[in-house]
Amino acid sequence: MAIALTQSALAAMRAKQAADPVGPVLTRTVTKNGLKAASYDQTAASRLDRTFSVEVPTGKVSNQKHSGRCWEFSLLNTLRHKFAAKYHVKDFELSESYLFFWDKIERANSFYRNVEQTARQPINDRLVQFLFDNPGEDGGQWAMAAGLVQKYGVVPASVMPETYNSNNTSDFQAVLSRKLRKDGLKLRQLVMNGADEAELQSLEKSMLQEVYRLAVYAFGEPPTKFDLEYRDDDKNYHRVPDVTPQAFFKDYFATDLDDYVVVTNSPDKPLNQLYSLPDEDNIIGGKQITFLNVDMGVLTDVAVQQLQAGETIWFGNDVLRQLDRKAGYLDAHLYETAKLIGVNDHLTKAQRLQTGEGEVSHAMTLTGVDLVDDTPTKWKVENSWGTANGDQGYFVMSQDWFNDYVYEVVVHKRFLAPEFQALLTEPAKRLPAWDPLH
């Protein structure tokens, strides 16, 4: 049981620290350089060389800049890789701004519904607090991006290019969140006052029109049709007039997103179980967020299989852990701070999730893996932070980092063993909105 610190207890601490023979040297080193720099493992470069036995050809990386749209970037990266291979256009890019626009509209609509459904719960209820915490946020899940593509299709980046606000989303996010909070409070009051469904729908329609106007001002209005124009790598010119975004996705990508599964390793909860996160679904009546939670060995195996089949992979991870952003290194032993200061701060993956240390903070794209005796040792990663980081935007990730900080991969269900495919047909267990996988 902890007690108040007395002067004698503090004196004992000082004396014990003074007895440490390397204490003064380490103090000078750490105070001058910081914990990370002082504990950096320079030998990481030798184990993170950029040669991979399995590698999917890809082109120039994209750049999400000052936004939280990685989940959209990563999905669109996997799609554009397919387009590039099929139509021989190396650096073709799809519009992230287009999906971002529609996510803002759909997510506002879902927010209004969720506020209605929880209107009779106290404002300090945990779910209500979650809903109002940051309703205009950027972050999202693979299924949210996939649902947007299924409903709205995709367009080339040249058709709906980036704007200042899509590259720098903080101001827009603040304005939208404030508006949604005010709208939410008004809806709660109307429900408590006994408003009927027609009155609520009329008000929500008006509110949603305002969100649409705000999004148009910030990002431009999305096209309903466009002329598809591109020049392939053989310098041949192609033009198809009056293409809808939905037809473009259907005719040029031949990808059924319902065939893909978010395979998760979240050992803070039972494995071999299908989970859902309905409070975060962004499209009413659209694609639902689900996770198939499995052992890390299964997750690794299906990821390797999909890369061997020539298809890149969306994956969710905690990118800021053990990261050298400039060099593009992800290695679980890159910074040995525990050894530097002589403490044992190790937490298991489950413990990190349980305590808030672990989270799915970023999405990137797996484009290669190095296999030694059929065992992965490192992975090639396409990030969405532009070409100034890593090797022209590409990172290299050790298998130890993969085991510790990768939580999700999205793979075609054909790579799952029959017993795991069978789990996809079982009822999903509902996760609370604040689960670490959110």
C-alpha positions in Angstrom: 0.0 0.0 0.0 1.4 3.4 -1.0 2.1 5.9 1.8 3.2 9.5 1.9 6.8 10.1 1.0 8.8 11.1 4.0 12.1 13.1 4.0 14.0 9.9 5.0 12.4 8.0 2.1 13.5 10.7 -0.3 17.0 10.7 1.2 17.2 7.0 0.7 16.3 7.4 -3.0 19.0 10.0 -3.4 21.6 7.8 -1.8 20.8 4.8 -3.9 21.0 6.9 -7.1 24.3 8.4 -6.0 25.7 4.8 -5.6 25.0 4.1 -9.3 28.5 4.2 -10.9 27.2 5.0 -14.4 24.4 7.4 -13.3 26.2 10.7 -13.9 27.3 9.6 -17.4 23.9 8.5 -18.4 22.3 11.6 -16.9 24.5 13.8 -19.1 23.8 11.6 -22.2 20.1 11.5 -21.8 19.6 15.1 -20.8 21.6 16.2 -23.8 20.2 13.8 -26.4 16.8 12.6 -25.1 15.8 9.0 -24.2 15.1 7.9 -27.8 18.3 9.2 -29.4 20.4 7.9 -26.5 18.9 4.4 -26.8 18.8 4.2 -30.6 20.1 0.9 -32.1 22.4 1.8 -35.0 22.6 -1.9 -36.0 18.9 -1.8 -37.1 20.0 -0.8 -40.6 21.7 -4.1 -41.1 18.7 -6.2 -40.2 16.3 -3.9 -42.1 17.9 -4.0 -45.5 15.5 -3.3 -48.4 15.6 -6.7 -50.2 12.5 -8.8 -50.3 11.9 -12.2 -51.7 8.2 -11.4 -52.4 7.4 -8.0 -53.7 4.4 -6.6 -55.6 5.4 -3.9 -58.1 4.0 -0.5 -57.1 4.7 3.1 -58.0 5.0 6.5 -56.3 3.6 6.9 -52.8 0.7 9.2 -52.0 0.7 11.9 -49.3 -2.1 12.4 -46.8 -0.3 15.5 -45.4 -1.9 17.0 -42.3 -5.0 14.8 -42.2 -6.2 11.5 -40.6 -7.3 9.9 -43.8 -4.8 7.0 -43.8 -7.6 4.4 -43.8 -8.9 5.8 -47.1 -5.4 6.2 -48.6 -4.5 2.6 -47.9 -7.7 1.2 -49.4 -7.3 3.3 -52.5 -3.6 2.3 -52.7 -4.6 -1.4 -52.9 -7.2 -0.5 -55.7 -4.8 1.7 -57.7 -2.2 -1.1 -57.7 -4.7 -3.3 -59.4 -5.5 -0.6 -62.0 -1.9 0.0 -62.6 -1.1 -3.7 -63.2 -4.2 -4.3 -65.4 -4.0 -1.1 -67.5 -0.2 -0.5 -67.4 -0.4 2.9 -65.7 2.4 3.0 -63.0 1.6 6.1 -61.0 -2.2 6.3 -61.4 -3.8 7.7 -58.3 -7.4 7.7 -57.1 -9.1 10.7 -55.4 -8.9 10.5 -51.6 -10.8 13.8 -51.4 -13.8 12.3 -53.2 -14.2 9.6 -50.5 -13.5 12.0 -47.7 -16.3 14.3 -48.9 -18.9 11.5 -48.8 -17.6 10.2 -45.5 -18.4 13.6 -43.9 -21.9 13.5 -45.2 -22.6 9.9 -44.2 -20.9 10.2 -40.9 -23.0 13.3 -40.0 -26.1 11.4 -40.9 -25.1 8.4 -38.7 -24.3 10.8 -35.8 -27.8 12.2 -35.9 -29.3 8.7 -35.8 -27.0 7.7 -32.9 -27.9 10.8 -31.0 -31.6 10.2 -31.5 -31.2 6.6 -30.3 -29.3 7.6 -27.1 -31.2 10.9 -26.4 -32.8 9.6 -23.2 -29.5 8.5 -21.8 -27.6 11.0 -19.5 -25.2 13.3 -21.3 -22.4 11.9 -19.2 -23.3 8.3 -20.3 -20.1 6.7 -21.7 -21.6 6.0 -25.1 -23.1 9.5 -25.4 -19.8 11.0 -24.4 -18.1 9.0 -27.1 -20.5 10.2 -29.7 -20.0 13.8 -28.8 -16.2 13.6 -28.2 -15.1 14.4 -31.8 -18.0 13.8 -34.2 -16.1 15.5 -37.1 -13.0 13.4 -36.8 -10.9 12.1 -39.7 -10.0 8.6 -38.6 -11.8 5.5 -39.7 -11.8 1.8 -40.5 -11.2 -0.3 -43.6 -14.9 -1.3 -43.7 -15.9 2.4 -43.6 -13.7 3.2 -46.7 -15.0 0.0 -48.4 -18.6 1.0 -47.8 -18.0 4.4 -49.3 -16.5 2.8 -52.5 -19.4 0.4 -52.8 -21.9 3.2 -52.6 -20.2 6.1 -54.3 -17.5 4.5 -56.5 -14.2 6.1 -57.1 -12.7 8.8 -59.4 -9.2 9.6 -60.5 -7.3 12.1 -58.4 -7.3 14.5 -61.4 -11.1 14.6 -61.4 -11.4 15.7 -57.8 -8.0 16.9 -56.6 -6.8 17.8 -53.1 -7.7 21.2 -51.6 -6.2 23.1 -48.8 -8.8 21.7 -46.5 -8.4 18.1 -47.4 -4.6 18.4 -47.0 -5.0 20.3 -43.7 -8.2 19.1 -42.0 -7.9 20.5 -38.5 -9.8 23.7 -39.1 -12.6 21.9 -41.0 -12.8 19.2 -38.4 -13.1 21.8 -35.6 -15.9 23.7 -37.3 -17.8 20.5 -38.2 -17.5 19.0 -34.7 -18.8 22.2 -33.1 -21.8 22.2 -35.5 -22.6 18.5 -34.9 -22.4 18.9 -31.2 -24.9 21.8 -31.3 -27.1 19.8 -33.7 -26.9 16.8 -31.4 -27.9 18.8 -28.3 -30.9 20.1 -30.2 -32.0 16.7 -31.3 -31.6 15.3 -27.8 -33.9 18.1 -26.5 -36.5 17.5 -29.1 -36.6 13.8 -28.4 -37.0 14.5 -24.6 -39.8 16.9 -25.5 -41.6 14.2 -27.4 -41.1 15.3 -31.0 -42.5 13.0 -33.6 -40.5 11.2 -36.3 -41.6 13.7 -39.0 -40.3 16.7 -37.1 -37.0 15.0 -36.3 -36.5 14.0 -40.0 -37.3 17.5 -41.2 -34.7 19.0 -38.8 -32.1 16.4 -39.7 -32.6 17.0 -43.4 -32.0 20.7 -42.8 -28.9 20.0 -40.7 -27.5 17.6 -43.2 -27.9 20.2 -46.0 -25.7 22.6 -43.9 -23.1 19.9 -43.6 -23.2 19.3 -47.3 -22.7 23.1 -47.9 -19.8 23.2 -45.6 -18.1 20.2 -47.3 -18.6 21.7 -50.8 -17.0 24.9 -49.6 -14.1 23.0 -48.2 -13.5 20.3 -50.8 -15.5 21.2 -53.9 -18.6 19.3 -55.1 -18.0 15.7 -56.1 -18.6 14.8 -59.8 -21.5 12.7 -60.9 -19.8 12.0 -64.3 -16.3 12.6 -65.7 -14.2 11.9 -68.7 -11.7 9.2 -68.0 -8.4 10.2 -69.5 -5.0 8.6 -69.0 -1.8 7.7 -70.9 -0.4 4.3 -70.2 3.2 3.3 -69.7 3.5 2.6 -73.4 2.5 6.2 -74.1 -0.9 5.2 -75.5 -3.7 7.7 -74.9 -7.1 6.5 -73.6 -10.3 8.5 -73.2 -13.8 7.4 -72.2 -16.4 10.1 -71.9 -19.2 10.4 -69.3 -18.2 7.8 -66.8 -19.9 7.7 -63.4 -17.8 7.0 -60.3 -19.8 3.9 -59.6 -19.4 2.5 -63.2 -15.7 3.3 -63.1 -15.2 1.2 -60.0 -17.4 -1.6 -61.3 -15.9 -1.8 -64.9 -12.3 -1.1 -64.2 -11.5 -2.8 -60.8 -13.5 -6.0 -60.8 -13.1 -6.2 -57.0 -15.9 -7.4 -54.7 -15.0 -5.8 -51.4 -17.5 -8.1 -49.7 -15.0 -10.9 -50.4 -12.4 -9.3 -48.1 -12.1 -9.8 -44.3 -10.5 -7.7 -41.6 -8.4 -10.3 -39.9 -7.4 -9.1 -36.4 -5.0 -10.0 -33.6 -6.5 -8.5 -30.5 -5.4 -10.8 -27.7 -7.2 -8.8 -25.0 -10.3 -10.6 -26.1 -11.1 -14.2 -27.0 -9.7 -15.5 -30.3 -11.5 -17.3 -33.1 -14.5 -15.0 -32.8 -16.2 -12.6 -35.1 -16.7 -9.1 -33.6 -18.6 -6.0 -34.8 -18.3 -2.3 -34.0 -21.7 -0.9 -34.9 -21.4 2.4 -33.1 -18.7 3.4 -35.6 -20.4 2.3 -38.8 -20.5 5.4 -41.0 -23.2 4.5 -43.5 -26.7 3.7 -42.4 -27.6 0.4 -44.1 -24.1 0.2 -45.5 -21.1 -2.0 -44.9 -20.7 -3.0 -41.3 -17.4 -3.0 -39.4 -16.4 -6.5 -38.4 -13.2 -8.2 -37.2 -12.2 -11.9 -37.3 -10.0 -12.2 -34.3 -7.3 -14.9 -34.6 -3.9 -15.9 -33.4 -0.9 -13.9 -34.8 0.4 -16.9 -36.7 -2.8 -17.1 -38.7 -2.8 -13.4 -39.4 0.8 -13.6 -40.6 0.1 -16.6 -42.8 -2.8 -15.1 -44.7 -0.9 -11.9 -45.2 2.0 -13.8 -46.8 -0.4 -15.8 -49.0 -2.0 -12.7 -50.4 1.4 -11.0 -51.2 2.5 -14.2 -52.9 -0.6 -14.1 -55.0 0.5 -10.6 -56.2 -2.0 -8.4 -54.2 -1.1 -5.7 -51.7 -2.7 -5.5 -48.3 -4.4 -2.8 -46.1 -3.1 -3.1 -42.6 -3.9 -1.4 -39.3 -1.1 -0.7 -36.8 0.4 1.5 -34.1 2.9 3.3 -36.3 4.4 5.7 -33.7 5.9 2.9 -31.7 9.5 2.2 -32.3 9.6 4.3 -35.4 12.4 6.1 -37.2 10.3 8.2 -39.5 13.1 9.7 -41.6 14.9 6.4 -42.2 11.6 4.5 -42.6 12.4 1.9 -40.0 9.8 0.0 -37.9 11.7 -2.3 -35.5 10.5 -3.5 -32.0 14.1 -3.0 -30.7 14.9 0.2 -32.4 14.9 2.2 -29.1 16.1 0.3 -26.1 15.0 2.8 -23.4 14.2 0.1 -20.8 17.8 -1.2 -21.0 19.1 2.4 -21.0 17.4 3.4 -17.7 17.5 -0.1 -16.1 13.8 -0.8 -15.8 11.5 -3.5 -17.0 8.5 -1.8 -18.7 7.5 -4.6 -21.0 3.8 -5.1 -21.6 2.3 -7.9 -23.6 0.2 -7.0 -26.6 -2.9 -7.8 -24.6 -1.8 -5.7 -21.7 -1.1 -2.7 -24.0 -4.6 -2.9 -25.4 -6.1 -3.3 -22.0 -4.3 -0.3 -20.5 -4.6 2.1 -23.5 -0.9 1.8 -24.4 -1.8 0.0 -27.6 -4.1 1.3 -30.3 -4.8 1.1 -34.0 -3.4 4.5 -34.9 -2.6 4.3 -38.5 -3.2 2.3 -41.7 -0.6 1.5 -44.4 -0.1 -1.0 -47.2 2.0 -4.1 -47.2 3.7 -4.5 -50.6 6.4 -7.1 -49.9 7.8 -9.6 -47.5 11.2 -11.3 -47.1 10.9 -15.1 -46.5 13.8 -17.1 -45.1 13.0 -20.9 -45.0 9.3 -19.9 -45.6 9.4 -17.7 -42.4 8.9 -13.9 -42.7 11.8 -11.8 -41.4 10.8 -8.3 -42.6 8.1 -6.6 -44.6 8.0 -3.8 -47.2 5.5 -1.1 -46.4 4.0 1.7 -48.5 3.1 4.6 -46.3 1.1 7.7 -47.2 3.5 10.3 -45.8 5.0 11.4 -49.1 8.5 10.7 -50.5 10.5 12.6 -47.9 10.3 9.7 -45.4 11.9 6.3 -45.7 13.0 5.2 -49.1 10.9 7.4 -51.4 8.0 6.9 -48.9 8.5 3.1 -48.5 9.3 1.7 -45.0 10.8 -1.6 -43.9 9.3 -3.4 -40.9 10.8 -6.2 -38.8 8.9 -9.3 -38.0 9.1 -8.5 -34.3 7.5 -5.1 -35.0 4.8 -6.9 -37.1 4.0 -9.2 -34.2 3.9 -6.5 -31.6 2.2 -3.5 -33.3 0.2 -4.9 -36.3 -3.4 -5.5 -35.3 -5.3 -5.9 -38.6 -4.8 -7.1 -42.1 -7.4 -7.1 -44.9 -7.3 -10.2 -47.0 -9.5 -12.1 -49.5 -11.4 -14.7 -47.6 -10.1 -17.5 -49.9 -6.8 -17.3 -48.0 -8.6 -18.3 -44.8 -8.7 -22.0 -43.8 -12.3 -23.5 -43.8 -12.7 -23.3 -40.1 -12.1 -19.6 -40.1 -14.3 -19.0 -43.1 -17.1 -20.8 -41.2 -16.7 -18.2 -38.4 -17.7 -15.5 -40.8 -21.2 -16.9 -41.0 -21.7 -16.8 -37.2 -23.3 -13.8 -35.3 -20.7 -11.2 -34.5 -20.2 -10.2 -30.9 -20.8 -6.5 -30.4 -17.8 -4.5 -29.1 -18.4 -1.2 -27.2 -17.6 2.0 -29.1 -14.5 2.6 -27.0 -12.9 -0.9 -27.6 -9.2 -0.5 -28.5 -9.9 -1.6 -32.1 -12.0 1.5 -32.7 
